[in-house]
């Protein structure tokens, strides 16, 4: 689904769980309330990441943020789950464009960048997110 189609439904509030938090209650509640619950998998092993993602409700809009090159390998295991957003740092996004083709059929791809220059170099087809510290 394209972002503009999704936004015709409503303008959701996006809420991340804190990085490293394995409890999905916040993200699940946000998704139930018609927001977008996001799971930040920063620092998780692949097995822990899979376990956390599988705790998400199957209803509502939710997404995941992969944090490392190693975590990209879990995409094959989670492609059957009904998530709406996949957020990837720009370096991982750029290195895996071809692999993301399958995910693009079900989720909005978000390229997380830390500068405007990086956003211009690695544009997402769907949405770019500029992360400011």
C-alpha positions as CSV (number, residue, x, y, z in Angstrom):
1,X,0.0,0.0,0.0
2,X,1.3,3.5,-0.8
3,X,1.6,6.1,1.9
4,X,-0.8,8.5,0.2
5,X,-3.4,5.8,0.1
6,X,-2.9,5.0,3.8
7,X,-3.1,8.7,4.8
8,X,-6.5,9.0,3.1
9,X,-7.8,6.7,5.9
10,X,-6.5,8.9,8.7
11,X,-3.4,10.7,9.9
12,X,-1.9,8.3,12.4
13,X,0.4,9.1,15.4
14,X,3.6,7.1,15.2
15,X,4.9,5.8,18.5
16,X,8.2,3.9,19.0
17,X,8.8,1.7,22.0
18,X,12.2,2.5,23.6
19,X,15.1,0.7,22.0
20,X,15.9,-2.6,23.8
21,X,12.4,-2.9,25.3
22,X,11.0,-6.4,24.8
23,X,7.5,-5.5,26.1
24,X,5.2,-4.8,23.1
25,X,2.3,-3.4,25.2
26,X,2.9,0.2,24.2
27,X,3.1,-0.5,20.5
28,X,0.1,-2.8,20.6
29,X,-2.0,-0.3,22.4
30,X,-1.1,2.5,19.9
31,X,-1.9,0.2,17.0
32,X,-5.3,-0.7,18.6
33,X,-6.0,3.1,19.0
34,X,-5.5,3.6,15.2
35,X,-2.0,4.9,15.6
36,X,1.1,3.1,14.4
37,X,3.0,1.1,17.0
38,X,6.7,0.8,16.1
39,X,9.0,-1.8,17.6
40,X,12.7,-0.6,17.6
41,X,14.9,-3.7,17.5
42,X,18.1,-1.8,18.2
43,X,20.5,-4.0,20.1
44,X,18.4,-7.2,19.8
45,X,19.9,-10.5,18.7
46,X,18.0,-12.0,15.7
47,X,16.3,-14.5,18.0
48,X,15.2,-11.9,20.4
49,X,14.0,-9.6,17.5
50,X,11.9,-12.5,16.2
51,X,10.4,-13.2,19.6
52,X,9.4,-9.6,20.1
53,X,7.9,-9.1,16.6
54,X,5.8,-12.2,17.1
55,X,4.2,-10.6,20.2
56,X,2.6,-7.9,18.1
57,X,-1.2,-8.0,17.6
58,X,-2.3,-8.9,14.1
59,X,-4.7,-6.0,14.0
60,X,-3.9,-2.3,13.5
61,X,-1.0,-0.6,11.9
62,X,2.4,-1.5,13.3
63,X,6.0,-1.6,12.1
64,X,9.5,-2.6,12.9
65,X,12.8,-0.8,12.8
66,X,15.8,-3.0,12.0
67,X,19.1,-1.7,13.3
68,X,21.9,-3.8,12.0
69,X,23.0,-5.6,8.8
70,X,22.6,-8.9,10.7
71,X,19.0,-8.2,11.4
72,X,18.1,-8.0,7.7
73,X,18.2,-11.8,7.7
74,X,15.0,-12.0,9.8
75,X,13.0,-10.6,6.9
76,X,12.5,-14.1,5.6
77,X,11.0,-15.1,8.9
78,X,8.7,-12.2,9.4
79,X,7.4,-11.6,5.8
80,X,4.3,-13.6,6.7
81,X,3.4,-11.2,9.6
82,X,1.0,-8.4,8.8
83,X,3.2,-5.4,9.5
84,X,2.6,-2.0,7.9
85,X,6.0,-0.2,8.1
86,X,9.6,-1.3,7.8
87,X,12.2,1.2,8.9
88,X,15.8,0.8,8.0
89,X,18.9,3.0,8.5
90,X,20.1,4.4,5.1
91,X,23.2,2.2,4.9
92,X,21.1,-1.0,5.4
93,X,18.4,0.3,3.1
94,X,20.8,1.0,0.2
95,X,22.6,-2.3,0.5
96,X,19.3,-4.3,0.4
97,X,17.1,-2.6,-2.1
98,X,16.7,-5.7,-4.2
99,X,15.8,-7.8,-1.2
100,X,13.2,-5.3,0.0
101,X,11.1,-5.8,-3.2
102,X,9.1,-8.5,-1.6
103,X,8.4,-6.5,1.6
104,X,7.3,-3.5,-0.5
105,X,4.2,-5.5,-1.5
106,X,2.9,-5.5,2.0
107,X,4.6,-2.6,3.9
108,X,5.6,1.0,3.5
109,X,9.4,1.2,3.4
110,X,11.0,3.9,5.4
111,X,14.6,5.0,4.9
112,X,16.0,6.5,8.1
113,X,18.6,9.1,7.5
114,X,20.7,11.4,9.8
115,X,21.2,14.2,7.3
116,X,19.6,15.9,4.4
117,X,22.6,14.9,2.2
118,X,22.1,11.2,3.1
119,X,18.4,11.5,2.4
120,X,19.2,12.8,-1.1
121,X,21.7,9.9,-1.7
122,X,19.5,7.1,-0.6
123,X,15.9,8.0,-1.3
124,X,13.1,5.6,-0.3
125,X,10.3,4.9,-2.8
126,X,7.8,5.5,0.0
127,X,9.1,7.6,2.9
128,X,12.3,9.1,4.2
129,X,12.7,9.8,7.9
130,X,15.2,12.3,9.0
131,X,16.4,11.3,12.5
132,X,17.7,14.3,14.5
133,X,19.7,13.9,17.7
